[in-house]
Structure formats: structure tokens, C-alpha cells
Amino acid sequence: MRILVVEDDLTVAEVVVDYLRHAGLEPRHAADGQTALEIAAGWRPDLVILDLMLPGVSGLEVCRRLRAGQGSGQGSGQGTQPPLPVIMLTALGEESDRVLGLESGADDYVTKPFSPRELTLRVQAVLRRAHAGEPAAPPQPVRSGRLEVDVAARRARGDGVELDLTVREFDLLAFFVCHPGRAYTRAELLEQVWGWSFGDLSTITVYVRRLRDKVEREPAAPVQLQTVWGVGYRWEADPC
């Protein structure tokens, strides 16, 4: 698997690249946003580790361009290919910064200082989900309200139109549609969807908001992905 590491701190980049290489991955480094975009266009990485604060083109802009270029530049016939996974790597640790990174399309968010081993494990986990699918996927697409979710093919449609979901957005949607009617806490969702026994609970809040924007007709008044006050969230399979 090809991993593009976009990091202007050469010391950090060398450590990350070394850990990834020892994990059997094929890393390549870019020190700025423009170089990252040029490499990604020709090298076609399987995942991008992206620093938020970069010289020239910012990490957020790189993420947006990668998403936009993938959506328009990969052509027809590749519609089943999952979105390019992006893990944000940055020194900014405020919740607003995490939310901004996730809303730009990032699939995960790691703040500095960080454990290179943990980062490598997160990379491997995202890659498994992005390219291997769910091992216990239902054999047939699941219909839920106006949605049809094919867990095995990792595709989702709303009113017959394919939804543009990131890896983690799809993970969360697939979990909800396969487990309707029960309220889950944010901590339960982190652990059961992604296997995280720790993590920032606001991550779930961000993904729920992003999912509502894509699957609900009126995100401000959701009928399927509902908030259970004081608990967490519940999926209604057959909304009125």
C-alpha cells in the first residue's frame, strides 16, 4: 500500500516514513501542499497522512483538492472505488481544529506530539476498512427508509442516487443501518465501529453531523439518524 506523508517538519516526516516502511508499507514524502498534489496525481497513493499547517497550499486545501480531483478525475468505470483515505496530522489540538479537519473530508485526526506506532496502527486500520470491506457484510443490500446500503460493496444510495461518503462516514452509516432501533453512546460507537477503546468523543459528533448532511432530506430535522438526549444516537429503520 502506498502512503503519501505530507509534512514540512523533516524530522517528523523521517520518523513517520521509517515506521511505515517497517510496517511493510510504501511511504513517500512531500514537504509542501503543492508537491503533495503533484505526487498524488501521478503516484496514486492508497492513503494520505496530511499535516494541517503547510507552506503554500494548506493541508485543508490539499484535502479538498484531493477529494475534488478524485471525484472528477478518476473517470467513469471507477465508481466502486472508495474515497482516498486521509489522516490529518497536526499540532492543532482544539476541538474546532479537529472539527474543521474532519469536515474537510479527513477520515481520522492525530495531534502532535503523537506515537508513531499508534499512527501506524491507525493507518493500517483505515486501509483495512477502505480496501478490504467488512468481513461479516450482509449478502444483500440493506434497505432503510430512502436509503439502500450495500455493505459488501461499500456503496450507499439515497433515492437511487449514489452518496459520496468517506471511509469513516460509510463505516458509521453501515453500523447504524445494520443495528437499527437501539440507542448507542458515543463511546460505544467509537469502540464498536472502529475498535477504539479511547478517543475524542467529539469525533462521533462530527461524523453524525456530516452523515445527516448527506443522508437526511432535512439535516436540521433528521428522521433516521436521531439524537437520544443524554445518551447518544439511534437509527430509525422505517421513519414515518
N, C-alpha and C positions, 0 to 999 in steps of 0.2 A: 504494500500500500504506500502511495506517495503522499508525503506530508509536507506542505509548504509552511515554513516558520517565518512569519513576518515580524521582525523585532529589530529595533535600531540599537539596542544595547548588545554589543558583540559578545560580551561575557555571558549574558543570559542566553543569547542565541546559541553559543557554543555548548553550554551545558544541556539545553533542551535537545539540540541536534544529537549530541552524544548519547543521551538516554534513549531517544527514539531509535537510533541506529542499533544500539544494543538490544532493543526490544524486537528487532527483526524488521523494522520499518525503513522506508527510504526517504529520509528528510532532505529538504533543500531550503536554503536560507535566502531571504530578501530583507535588506536593511531599510527599505522605504516603501511607501504605498504604490508609487508608480512602477517600480521594479516588480513588486508583487503581482500587479495586474498583468504586466507583460509576461512574466513567468507562467502565471495561471493560464493565460490564453493559449500558450503553446505546449506546456508540460502536462496540463490537465491533472492536478492533484486530486487525491481522494478525500482530503481533509485539509483545512487551513487553520493554523494557530495564529491568531492575529492580535498584535498589540494595538491598543486603542490610540495611544499617543505616538504618532509617527511624523517625521518631517515630510513636508509637502502634502500629499494626499492623506487625509486622516484615516484611521482604522475603520471608523463608521462609514466613511465614503467608499473605502475599498470593499467593505462588506456589501453595501448597497449595489455597487457596480458588479461585483461577482454574482449576486443574485439576479440582477437585471440581465447581465450577459448570458447567464445560464438559461434564463427563461426565453431569450430571443435568439441566442447564437448557437444553440445545440441542434436546432432544426427539427423537422418532423421525423417521426420514427423513433425518437428517443424519449417519448412522453412518459415511459415507465421508469426512467432513471430517477432515483431520489435526488433531492436538492443537495448541493455541495455542502457538507457539514462545516461549520465554523465554530471554533472555540476562541472566545475573547480572552486575551492575556494582558492584564493591565495593573498599574499601581493604583488606579482609582477604585476606591472601595465603598463609596457612598451608595446607598440604595438607588438614588436617582441615576447614578452612572451605570449600575447593573441593569436597571430597567431599560435605559437607553440602548445599551449594548444588545440586550435580548430582543428588544423591539425592532432593532435594525436587522434582525434575522439570525443572530448568533444562536447556536444550539447549546452552548454551555459557557460558563463565565468563571475564570480563575483569577484571583487577585494576587499581586506580589506583596510580600515575599511568598513563595509557594514551594511545595515539594515537587521536584522534577519527577519523582516516582509516581506521586498522585496524578500529576498532569498526564504522564504516560498511560496510566490506567484509565483515565477519563477518555483519552484519545482512543484507546482500544475498545472501550465500551461503546463510544459513539460509532466507531467503524463497524462493530458487530451489528448494531441495530440498523445502520444505514445500508449495509450491503448483504447482510445475511437474512434479514426478515425475522419474524417471530417464530420460534421453533414449534409452538403449540397453536399456530394460527388456525382458525376455523376453516374448513374446506370450502365453504361458500361465503360470499359477501354478506355482511350483516346489514339489514335494513333497520333504520331507526329514524322515525319521523320522515323528514325530507331528505335524509342522508342515506347513502349507501357506502359502506366501508369494507374494502377488500383487504383484510389484514395480511394475507399471504402475499399479495402483490404490492402491498403498501400503497394503495390508491384510495382516494375518497372523493365522492361526488355529492354535490348538493343540487337538487332539482335537475339532475342529469349533467351538470357542469363540473368538470374536474377541479378540485380545490388545490391551490398552491400552498402546501404545508411543508414546514421544515421537519427535520428528523424528529425533534423532540415534540413538536406540535402533533405530529402523527402518532407518536408513542402515547401521548396523553389522550388523544381522541379515541384511539383503538382501545385503550384500557376502559375508558368510560362506556363506550357502546357495548363492550363485552361484559360490563358489570353494572347494568342499569339499576336504578331504584334504591341504591344504598348510598348513604352519606359517608364520604371519606374526609378525614382531616388532611391538612397539607402535609404533615409528617408522614402519614400513611401513603399518600400519593408519591412522595419522593422515594420512599422505600419500595413500594410495590411496582411502580412504573419503571424506575431507573436503578433500583437496588442500592440507593444511597441511605445509609444509616445516619448520615449527618448532612447538613447543607442549609442554605439560606431558604427559609420558608417563603420569602417573597418571590422566589423563582416560580413557584406554582401560581402565585397571584398574577405574575406577568403572563405566563402561558395561558392561563384561563382567559385573561382579557384578550389575548391575541386570537385564541380559538373562537371566542364569541364573535370577534370581528369577521371571522371567515365562515362560521357555520350557522350563525343566527341571522334571521332576517332583520331583527331589530336588536343589535348588541346591547343597547341600554335597557332593554326589557326582554331578557333571554327566557325562552320557554323550554329549552332542553338542558343546557348547562346552567343549573340553578345553584345559587348560593344558599347554604343552610347556615343561618346566622348562629355564631357561637361554636360551629363545628367545622364546616369546610364547604364541600361541593357535592352535588348529586346530579346524575344524568337521568333525565326522563326519556324513556324509550319511545313512548307514544303520547306526545303532548297534544293537548286539546287544540 
